[in-house]
Amino acid sequence: MNLFKRIVSKLTNQPEEEEKQSLEKLGDSLKNADLDYKFAQLFTHSGGFFNYCADEAEALKTLNQIIKIESIHNIFCWDKDLQNFLNVVKSTYSSELQAENDAAFITCEYLIAYDGRIMLSHNNILHYHSSRLPDRIIIMANVSQIVSNLNDAMGKIKRNGNIKNLTSISGSQSKLDTSSNTNTKLFLLLLED
């Protein structure tokens, strides 16, 4: 990449072309891999923290470790099932997004193996825009939510209906919020169905 393109990409906070090519090369090398393996590789390559959990007990242990290691004190979590997890690990949470939330604990719609993105909707983050979420996001998902590409995800969403405000996030940044300059940490707890 020439010097001018590098300077422009740094000024606009856009990933450099080499990073994009690196992700594409990794994706191409994994084209025949299992969807779950491909997703995990591309998700971690883009900066996400992948945690496979065989059962809910392991998910609870991993969640508790993340909360302790990251020094998380107040979590945005509106999902009742996820709130039960937080009650078990004795973490403070609010069901509405507040300025003092230092993390979010949410679900997702789909995990897209093609590029390691996670698709969110109003079902996961209510009416909030993904850019308003705290710098640390913990997502609970099931292996069955992994789809091969965006077309598969959109097809399933269309069949399910009534899903709006779609966005996607990946690793350390939102794909739709390229102008934001936050250092978001994205943790995924992937549960076996």
C-alpha positions as CSV (number, residue, x, y, z in Angstrom):
1,M,0.0,0.0,0.0
2,N,1.4,3.4,-0.9
3,L,2.1,6.0,1.8
4,F,-0.8,8.3,0.8
5,K,-3.4,5.4,1.3
6,R,-1.8,4.5,4.7
7,I,-2.1,8.1,5.9
8,V,-5.7,8.4,4.7
9,S,-6.7,5.1,6.3
10,K,-5.1,6.2,9.6
11,L,-6.9,9.6,9.5
12,T,-10.3,8.1,8.7
13,N,-9.8,5.2,11.2
14,Q,-10.4,2.7,8.4
15,P,-8.6,-0.6,8.6
16,E,-5.6,-0.8,6.3
17,E,-6.0,-2.8,3.1
18,E,-3.5,-5.3,4.4
19,E,-5.7,-6.1,7.3
20,K,-8.7,-6.6,5.1
21,Q,-6.7,-8.8,2.7
22,S,-5.4,-10.8,5.7
23,L,-9.0,-11.5,6.8
24,E,-10.0,-12.4,3.3
25,K,-7.0,-14.8,2.9
26,L,-7.8,-16.5,6.2
27,G,-11.4,-16.8,5.1
28,D,-10.3,-18.3,1.8
29,S,-8.0,-20.8,3.5
30,L,-10.9,-21.9,5.7
31,K,-13.6,-22.2,3.0
32,N,-13.8,-26.0,3.5
33,A,-13.7,-25.9,7.3
34,D,-16.6,-26.6,9.6
35,L,-18.7,-23.4,10.1
36,D,-18.1,-23.3,13.8
37,Y,-14.3,-23.6,13.4
38,K,-14.3,-21.0,10.6
39,F,-16.4,-18.6,12.6
40,A,-14.1,-18.9,15.7
41,Q,-11.0,-18.3,13.6
42,L,-12.3,-15.3,11.8
43,F,-13.9,-13.8,15.0
44,T,-10.7,-14.1,17.0
45,H,-8.6,-12.8,14.0
46,S,-10.7,-9.7,14.0
47,G,-10.0,-9.1,17.7
48,G,-12.8,-10.9,19.5
49,F,-12.4,-13.2,22.5
50,F,-14.0,-16.6,21.7
51,N,-15.0,-18.9,24.6
52,Y,-16.5,-22.3,23.8
53,C,-18.7,-23.5,26.7
54,A,-19.9,-27.2,26.8
55,D,-22.8,-26.3,29.2
56,E,-24.3,-23.6,31.3
57,A,-22.0,-24.3,34.2
58,E,-19.0,-23.7,32.1
59,A,-20.6,-20.5,30.7
60,L,-21.2,-19.3,34.3
61,K,-17.6,-19.9,35.2
62,T,-16.3,-18.1,32.1
63,L,-18.7,-15.2,32.6
64,N,-17.5,-14.8,36.2
65,Q,-13.8,-14.8,35.1
66,I,-14.5,-12.2,32.4
67,I,-16.3,-10.0,35.0
68,K,-13.4,-10.3,37.4
69,I,-10.5,-9.9,35.0
70,E,-12.1,-6.9,33.2
71,S,-13.1,-5.3,36.6
72,I,-16.7,-5.0,35.5
73,H,-19.1,-3.5,38.1
74,N,-22.3,-2.5,36.4
75,I,-23.7,-4.4,33.4
76,F,-26.5,-3.5,30.9
77,C,-28.6,-6.6,30.6
78,W,-32.3,-6.5,29.8
79,D,-32.8,-10.2,28.9
80,K,-34.4,-12.1,31.8
81,D,-32.5,-15.4,31.0
82,L,-29.2,-13.6,31.0
83,Q,-30.1,-11.7,34.2
84,N,-30.4,-15.2,35.9
85,F,-26.7,-15.8,35.0
86,L,-25.8,-12.4,36.5
87,N,-27.8,-13.2,39.7
88,V,-25.8,-16.5,40.1
89,V,-22.4,-14.7,39.7
90,K,-23.7,-11.8,41.9
91,S,-23.1,-9.0,39.5
92,T,-24.9,-5.7,39.4
93,Y,-26.9,-5.0,36.3
94,S,-29.5,-2.6,34.9
95,S,-32.2,-3.4,32.4
96,E,-31.9,0.0,30.8
97,L,-28.6,1.4,29.3
98,Q,-27.1,3.8,31.7
99,A,-23.9,6.0,31.7
100,E,-22.4,4.0,34.5
101,N,-22.7,0.6,32.7
102,D,-19.2,-0.6,32.0
103,A,-20.3,-3.7,30.1
104,A,-23.2,-5.2,28.2
105,F,-24.4,-8.8,28.4
106,I,-26.6,-9.6,25.4
107,T,-27.7,-12.3,23.0
108,C,-27.5,-12.1,19.2
109,E,-29.4,-13.1,16.1
110,Y,-26.7,-15.0,14.2
111,L,-23.0,-15.7,14.0
112,I,-21.7,-15.3,10.4
113,A,-19.0,-17.7,9.6
114,Y,-18.0,-16.0,6.3
115,D,-16.3,-13.1,8.1
116,G,-16.7,-13.6,11.8
117,R,-19.4,-11.0,12.3
118,I,-22.2,-11.1,14.9
119,M,-25.6,-9.9,13.8
120,L,-27.7,-8.0,16.4
121,S,-31.2,-6.6,16.3
122,H,-33.7,-4.8,18.5
123,N,-34.3,-8.2,20.1
124,N,-30.7,-8.0,21.5
125,I,-30.0,-4.4,22.2
126,L,-33.6,-2.9,22.4
127,H,-33.9,0.5,20.8
128,Y,-30.2,1.4,21.4
129,H,-27.8,1.9,18.6
130,S,-24.7,-0.4,18.8
131,S,-22.4,2.6,19.1
132,R,-24.0,3.5,22.5
133,L,-23.1,0.1,24.0
134,P,-20.3,0.0,26.6
135,D,-16.7,-0.7,25.6
136,R,-17.0,-4.3,26.8
137,I,-19.7,-6.5,25.3
138,I,-20.3,-10.1,26.4
139,I,-22.5,-12.1,24.0
140,M,-24.2,-15.4,24.8
141,A,-25.0,-17.5,21.7
142,N,-25.6,-21.1,20.7
143,V,-23.7,-23.2,18.1
144,S,-27.0,-23.5,16.1
145,Q,-26.9,-19.7,15.5
146,I,-23.9,-20.0,13.2
147,V,-24.7,-19.5,9.6
148,S,-22.4,-19.6,6.6
149,N,-22.9,-16.1,5.3
150,L,-25.0,-12.9,5.4
151,N,-27.5,-14.2,2.8
152,D,-28.3,-17.2,5.0
153,A,-28.8,-14.9,8.0
154,M,-31.1,-12.5,6.1
155,G,-33.1,-15.4,4.7
156,K,-33.7,-16.8,8.2
157,I,-34.6,-13.3,9.5
158,K,-37.1,-12.8,6.6
159,R,-38.7,-16.2,7.4
160,N,-38.9,-15.3,11.2
161,G,-40.3,-11.8,10.5
162,N,-40.6,-8.9,12.9
163,I,-36.9,-8.3,13.3
164,K,-35.8,-4.8,12.8
165,N,-32.8,-2.5,13.4
166,L,-30.2,-5.0,12.2
167,T,-26.5,-4.3,12.8
168,S,-23.4,-6.3,12.9
169,I,-20.3,-6.2,15.1
170,S,-17.0,-8.0,14.7
171,G,-14.0,-8.4,17.0
172,S,-13.0,-5.0,18.2
173,Q,-15.2,-2.8,16.1
174,S,-18.6,-2.4,14.7
175,K,-18.7,-2.9,10.9
176,L,-21.3,-0.1,10.6
177,D,-19.6,2.3,12.9
178,T,-16.3,2.7,11.2
179,S,-16.0,6.4,12.3
180,S,-16.1,5.4,16.0
181,N,-12.7,5.2,17.6
182,T,-13.5,3.1,20.7
183,N,-11.5,0.1,21.8
184,T,-14.4,-2.2,22.3
185,K,-13.7,-5.7,23.7
186,L,-16.1,-8.3,22.4
187,F,-16.4,-11.6,24.3
188,L,-18.4,-14.5,22.9
189,L,-19.7,-17.3,25.1
190,L,-20.7,-20.0,22.6
191,L,-22.9,-22.7,24.2
192,E,-23.4,-26.1,22.8
193,D,-27.1,-26.6,22.0
